[in-house]
Amino acid sequence: MNSQYDSLINEEARTQFHRDGFVIVKNALSCEEVGVLRREVDNLVNFLISENMDIMRDFGGVIEPISCGYIDPPVSQMYILSKRSYSGLRNMVTEDPDTVVPILFGKMSALAKNLLPTATTDNPMCLFNEQYIVKTPNSVSSSSFEWHQDSQYMDASAQKAFPIVSCWTALDDVNITNGTLLIEPFPRLIDPSTGSYLGLPNSLNSHATHLQHHMHLASCYEKELDRNTAIAQAHNSNETIPASLRSAPPNQNQVYERQRPILVDITAGTIVFLSGYVRHCSLGNGSSKFRRAYMPQFSAGKVQTGDGGLVSLAVPCADDQHERELEQQQQEEAYQQPDEFEEYQMQ
């Protein structure tokens, strides 16, 4: 735990995350931090519009700071593996004093760390992806996202090996009018002998236990609800949903109960932390203003495909001790063998 953020991600928040697949942390970012992110996304949006790009048609509302065209494509792909290289590129998008890097690798990663398995040498905590999600004004028909789980965008082997957490961060007040999230929490497991809800397993800081728990709860989802039905159920929170108990695969000694969908209504600076396995969708923007959100994703380990290739970014969030040692070694070699080092630099 990072004591600086104990009040934001406490034991109660972690329990809800592992039970329901998400947790909402209000006012997680300060007004100044929200301002930094707003200014950056506004610069990116204005640039793309100036290039005759349509945010919804050409980008689906998803803008990745490094690859959207705002800066020249990186010559080397080292940035996907290196915090130092990635930070250097990010600072080309927005420089000091508005750089996003301290927010991304500072508060964001520290908060997400408390919801992922304990980092190890083999499975370090990594930045997996980073994007702004922008819904243009009056775009109800084109800016909604269907029901999905974030892990489904990884290949099958990666889904079973690497937990991820998405940090969906509101940069505007978000509600049903301008394109909010609709979340179906994980089903609740019930002890059939007592009828009581089952507690969480021990050792959720373990990579294997975390994965097994989240994947098992996700496997208990029933068919996706019609979106209008889900919204109606979310609105009628005082009405009882008829019990829907089913055997929980693969353990037939458990049963589960479907939970009521949650319609998110939050202020700017609030973060919705989503397990890679929780089901959610988002509504279209029917307002007259842009709706902006920022969503970095973090993983427990460098997410790889079955054949060893990287799925997306694999930027270690911890300080790059290995990089510092390598740089020092190169400097020493340069001092001892200047000709060889000069040739290496030119390659």
C-alpha positions as CSV (number, residue, x, y, z in Angstrom):
1,M,0.0,0.0,0.0
2,N,1.1,3.6,-0.6
3,S,0.0,5.4,2.5
4,Q,-0.4,8.6,0.5
5,Y,-3.5,7.1,-1.2
6,D,-4.9,4.9,1.6
7,S,-7.9,7.2,1.9
8,L,-8.7,6.7,-1.8
9,I,-8.1,3.0,-2.2
10,N,-8.8,1.6,1.2
11,E,-9.8,-2.0,2.2
12,E,-13.5,-1.3,1.6
13,A,-12.7,-0.1,-2.0
14,R,-10.6,-3.1,-2.7
15,T,-13.3,-5.4,-1.4
16,Q,-15.9,-3.8,-3.7
17,F,-13.5,-4.0,-6.7
18,H,-13.0,-7.8,-6.2
19,R,-16.6,-8.4,-5.4
20,D,-18.3,-6.4,-8.1
21,G,-15.5,-5.9,-10.6
22,F,-15.4,-2.2,-10.3
23,V,-15.1,0.6,-7.7
24,I,-15.8,4.4,-8.1
25,V,-13.4,6.7,-6.3
26,K,-14.8,10.3,-6.1
27,N,-12.5,13.3,-6.5
28,A,-9.5,11.1,-7.1
29,L,-7.8,13.8,-9.2
30,S,-7.4,17.5,-8.1
31,C,-8.8,20.3,-10.2
32,E,-5.2,21.1,-11.3
33,E,-4.7,17.5,-12.5
34,V,-8.0,17.5,-14.3
35,G,-7.0,20.7,-16.0
36,V,-3.7,19.2,-17.2
37,L,-5.6,16.3,-18.9
38,R,-8.3,18.6,-20.3
39,R,-5.8,20.9,-21.9
40,E,-3.9,18.0,-23.5
41,V,-7.0,16.3,-24.9
42,D,-8.3,19.6,-26.2
43,N,-5.1,20.2,-28.0
44,L,-5.3,16.7,-29.6
45,V,-8.9,17.1,-30.6
46,N,-8.3,20.6,-32.1
47,F,-5.3,19.2,-34.0
48,L,-7.3,16.3,-35.5
49,I,-10.1,18.6,-36.5
50,S,-7.6,20.9,-38.2
51,E,-6.4,17.9,-40.2
52,N,-10.0,17.3,-41.4
53,M,-10.4,14.2,-39.2
54,D,-13.7,13.3,-37.8
55,I,-13.3,12.2,-34.1
56,M,-16.1,9.6,-34.2
57,R,-15.8,8.4,-37.8
58,D,-12.0,8.2,-38.1
59,F,-11.1,7.4,-34.5
60,G,-14.3,5.9,-32.9
61,G,-13.9,8.5,-30.2
62,V,-10.6,6.9,-29.0
63,I,-7.5,9.0,-29.2
64,E,-4.1,7.6,-28.2
65,P,-1.7,10.4,-27.5
66,I,1.4,8.9,-29.1
67,S,-0.2,7.2,-32.2
68,C,-3.0,9.7,-33.1
69,G,-0.7,11.6,-35.4
70,Y,0.0,14.6,-33.2
71,I,3.7,13.8,-33.0
72,D,5.8,12.0,-35.6
73,P,5.9,8.2,-35.4
74,P,8.7,7.0,-33.0
75,V,11.8,5.8,-34.8
76,S,12.3,3.0,-32.3
77,Q,9.7,0.8,-30.6
78,M,11.7,0.8,-27.4
79,Y,9.2,3.2,-25.8
80,I,6.7,0.3,-25.4
81,L,9.1,-1.4,-23.0
82,S,10.8,1.6,-21.3
83,K,9.4,4.1,-18.8
84,R,12.1,6.5,-19.7
85,S,11.5,6.3,-23.4
86,Y,7.7,6.4,-23.0
87,S,7.9,9.4,-20.7
88,G,10.2,11.2,-23.3
89,L,7.6,10.7,-26.0
90,R,4.7,11.7,-23.8
91,N,6.6,15.0,-23.0
92,M,6.6,15.7,-26.8
93,V,2.8,15.7,-26.7
94,T,2.5,18.1,-23.8
95,E,5.6,19.6,-22.2
96,D,6.1,21.1,-18.7
97,P,4.4,22.5,-16.8
98,D,1.4,20.6,-18.3
99,T,3.1,17.2,-18.7
100,V,0.8,14.2,-18.0
101,V,3.7,12.0,-17.0
102,P,3.6,12.7,-13.2
103,I,-0.1,12.0,-13.1
104,L,0.2,8.8,-15.2
105,F,3.2,7.2,-13.4
106,G,2.5,8.9,-10.1
107,K,-1.0,9.0,-8.7
108,M,-2.7,6.8,-11.4
109,S,-0.3,3.9,-11.2
110,A,-0.2,4.2,-7.4
111,L,-4.0,3.9,-7.2
112,A,-4.2,1.1,-9.7
113,K,-1.4,-0.8,-7.9
114,N,-3.7,-1.3,-4.9
115,L,-6.2,-3.2,-7.1
116,L,-3.7,-5.5,-8.9
117,P,-1.8,-8.5,-7.7
118,T,1.5,-7.8,-6.0
119,A,4.2,-6.9,-8.5
120,T,7.1,-9.4,-8.9
121,T,10.2,-9.6,-11.0
122,D,8.4,-11.9,-13.5
123,N,5.2,-9.9,-13.4
124,P,6.0,-6.2,-12.9
125,M,3.1,-3.7,-12.9
126,C,3.1,-2.1,-16.4
127,L,1.3,0.6,-18.3
128,F,-0.7,-1.5,-20.8
129,N,-2.6,1.2,-22.7
130,E,-3.5,4.9,-22.6
131,Q,-6.2,6.7,-24.4
132,Y,-8.7,9.6,-24.3
133,I,-12.3,8.7,-25.0
134,V,-14.1,11.7,-26.6
135,K,-17.7,11.9,-27.5
136,T,-18.6,14.7,-29.8
137,P,-21.7,16.9,-29.2
138,N,-25.1,15.5,-30.4
139,S,-23.6,12.1,-31.3
140,V,-26.0,9.7,-29.7
141,S,-26.2,7.4,-32.7
142,S,-22.4,7.2,-33.2
143,S,-20.7,7.5,-29.8
144,S,-22.1,4.6,-27.8
145,F,-20.1,1.5,-27.0
146,E,-21.7,-1.9,-26.9
147,W,-21.5,-4.3,-23.9
148,H,-17.9,-5.6,-23.6
149,Q,-15.2,-6.6,-21.2
150,D,-11.8,-4.9,-21.6
151,S,-9.9,-8.2,-21.5
152,Q,-11.7,-9.4,-24.7
153,Y,-9.4,-7.2,-26.7
154,M,-6.5,-9.4,-25.7
155,D,-6.0,-12.8,-27.3
156,A,-7.3,-15.9,-25.5
157,S,-4.0,-16.9,-23.9
158,A,-3.4,-13.3,-22.6
159,Q,-6.9,-13.1,-21.1
160,K,-6.1,-16.2,-18.9
161,A,-2.7,-15.0,-17.8
162,F,-2.6,-11.2,-17.2
163,P,-5.0,-9.2,-15.0
164,I,-5.6,-5.6,-16.1
165,V,-7.4,-2.6,-14.5
166,S,-8.8,0.3,-16.5
167,C,-8.8,3.7,-14.9
168,W,-11.8,5.4,-16.5
169,T,-11.4,9.0,-15.5
170,A,-14.1,11.6,-16.0
171,L,-12.8,15.0,-17.3
172,D,-16.3,16.4,-17.4
173,D,-19.3,15.8,-15.2
174,V,-20.7,12.6,-16.7
175,N,-24.4,11.5,-16.7
176,I,-27.0,9.7,-18.7
177,T,-27.3,12.7,-21.1
178,N,-23.7,13.0,-22.3
179,G,-22.6,9.4,-22.5
180,T,-21.9,7.8,-19.2
181,L,-20.9,4.2,-18.3
182,L,-23.4,1.4,-17.6
183,I,-21.9,-1.4,-15.6
184,E,-23.2,-4.9,-14.8
185,P,-21.4,-5.9,-11.6
186,F,-20.1,-9.4,-11.3
187,P,-22.7,-11.9,-10.2
188,R,-22.7,-12.6,-6.4
189,L,-21.9,-16.2,-5.4
190,I,-24.1,-17.8,-2.8
191,D,-23.6,-20.7,-0.5
192,P,-26.5,-23.0,-1.3
193,S,-26.5,-24.6,2.1
194,T,-27.0,-21.3,4.0
195,G,-28.3,-18.9,1.3
196,S,-25.6,-16.4,2.4
197,Y,-23.3,-14.5,0.0
198,L,-19.8,-16.0,-0.1
199,G,-16.9,-13.9,1.0
200,L,-13.8,-13.2,-1.1
201,P,-11.0,-15.7,-1.3
202,N,-7.8,-15.2,0.6
203,S,-4.6,-14.0,-1.1
204,L,-6.1,-11.9,-3.8
205,N,-2.7,-10.2,-4.0
206,S,-1.5,-13.5,-5.6
207,H,-1.4,-13.3,-9.4
208,A,-3.0,-16.8,-9.8
209,T,-5.8,-16.2,-7.2
210,H,-6.7,-12.8,-8.6
211,L,-7.0,-14.2,-12.1
212,Q,-9.0,-17.2,-11.0
213,H,-11.4,-15.2,-8.9
214,H,-12.2,-12.5,-11.5
215,M,-12.4,-15.0,-14.4
216,H,-14.7,-17.3,-12.4
217,L,-17.1,-14.5,-11.6
218,A,-17.1,-13.3,-15.2
219,S,-17.9,-16.9,-16.3
220,C,-21.2,-16.6,-14.3
221,Y,-22.6,-13.8,-16.4
222,E,-25.9,-14.5,-18.1
223,K,-26.9,-13.2,-21.5
224,E,-26.4,-9.5,-22.0
225,L,-29.3,-7.4,-21.0
226,D,-31.0,-5.1,-23.6
227,R,-29.6,-1.7,-22.9
228,N,-32.9,-0.1,-22.2
229,T,-33.8,-2.8,-19.8
230,A,-30.5,-2.4,-18.0
231,I,-31.1,1.4,-17.8
232,A,-34.6,0.8,-16.4
233,Q,-33.3,-1.6,-13.8
234,A,-30.5,0.8,-12.8
235,H,-33.1,3.6,-12.4
236,N,-35.5,1.6,-10.3
237,S,-33.1,0.8,-7.5
238,N,-35.9,0.5,-4.9
239,E,-37.6,-2.2,-6.8
240,T,-36.6,-5.8,-6.3
241,I,-35.3,-7.7,-9.2
242,P,-36.8,-11.3,-9.3
243,A,-34.2,-13.7,-8.0
244,S,-32.3,-15.4,-10.7
245,L,-30.2,-18.3,-9.2
246,R,-28.1,-20.5,-11.4
247,S,-25.5,-23.2,-10.9
248,A,-22.1,-21.5,-11.0
249,P,-19.8,-23.2,-13.5
250,P,-17.5,-25.1,-13.0
251,N,-18.3,-25.6,-9.3
252,Q,-21.9,-26.9,-9.2
253,N,-21.8,-26.6,-5.4
254,Q,-22.3,-22.8,-5.8
255,V,-25.1,-20.7,-7.1
256,Y,-25.0,-17.1,-8.1
257,E,-27.3,-14.1,-8.3
258,R,-27.4,-11.5,-11.0
259,Q,-26.7,-7.9,-9.7
260,R,-28.6,-4.8,-10.7
261,P,-26.8,-2.7,-13.4
262,I,-25.2,0.6,-12.3
263,L,-25.7,3.8,-14.2
264,V,-22.7,6.0,-13.4
265,D,-23.3,9.6,-12.5
266,I,-20.1,11.3,-11.5
267,T,-18.2,14.6,-11.4
268,A,-15.0,15.5,-13.2
269,G,-12.0,14.1,-11.4
270,T,-13.7,10.9,-10.3
271,I,-12.2,7.6,-11.4
272,V,-14.1,4.4,-12.2
273,F,-11.7,1.5,-11.8
274,L,-12.8,-1.5,-13.9
275,S,-11.5,-5.1,-13.8
276,G,-10.6,-6.4,-17.2
277,Y,-13.4,-8.9,-16.8
278,V,-16.4,-6.8,-15.7
279,R,-19.1,-6.2,-18.3
280,H,-19.9,-2.6,-19.2
281,C,-21.0,-0.4,-22.0
282,S,-21.5,3.4,-22.5
283,L,-24.2,5.6,-23.8
284,G,-24.1,8.1,-26.6
285,N,-23.6,11.8,-26.1
286,G,-26.9,13.7,-26.6
287,S,-25.6,17.0,-25.1
288,S,-24.4,20.1,-26.9
289,K,-20.9,19.8,-25.5
290,F,-17.9,17.4,-25.8
291,R,-17.7,14.6,-23.2
292,R,-14.1,13.8,-22.3
293,A,-12.6,10.9,-20.4
294,Y,-9.1,9.7,-19.9
295,M,-8.4,6.0,-19.5
296,P,-5.0,4.5,-18.8
297,Q,-4.9,0.8,-18.3
298,F,-2.4,-1.1,-16.1
299,S,-1.5,-4.8,-16.1
300,A,0.1,-7.3,-13.8
301,G,3.0,-8.3,-16.1
302,K,3.9,-7.6,-19.6
303,V,0.9,-8.8,-21.5
304,Q,1.9,-11.3,-24.2
305,T,0.2,-13.4,-26.8
306,G,0.6,-17.2,-26.9
307,D,3.6,-16.9,-29.2
308,G,5.4,-14.4,-27.0
309,G,4.5,-11.2,-28.8
310,L,3.4,-8.1,-26.9
311,V,-0.4,-7.2,-27.1
312,S,0.1,-3.5,-26.4
313,L,2.4,-1.4,-24.2
314,A,4.5,-3.1,-21.6
315,V,6.0,-0.1,-19.8
316,P,7.2,-0.9,-16.3
317,C,5.7,1.6,-13.8
318,A,8.6,1.3,-11.3
319,D,11.8,3.2,-11.8
320,D,13.9,1.7,-14.5
321,Q,16.8,0.5,-12.4
322,H,18.0,-1.7,-15.3
323,E,17.9,1.2,-17.7
324,R,20.0,3.4,-15.3
325,E,22.5,0.6,-14.9
326,L,22.7,0.1,-18.7
327,E,23.1,3.8,-19.3
328,Q,25.9,4.0,-16.7
329,Q,27.6,1.0,-18.3
330,Q,27.4,2.6,-21.7
331,Q,28.9,5.8,-20.4
332,E,31.8,3.8,-18.9
333,E,32.3,1.9,-22.1
334,A,32.2,5.2,-24.1
335,Y,34.9,6.6,-21.9
336,Q,37.1,3.5,-22.3
337,Q,36.4,2.9,-26.0
338,P,35.2,6.1,-27.6
339,D,35.5,4.9,-31.2
340,E,33.3,1.8,-30.6
341,F,30.8,3.8,-28.7
342,E,30.6,6.4,-31.4
343,E,29.9,3.7,-34.0
344,Y,27.2,2.1,-31.7
345,Q,25.5,5.5,-31.4
346,M,25.3,6.0,-35.2
347,Q,23.6,2.6,-35.8
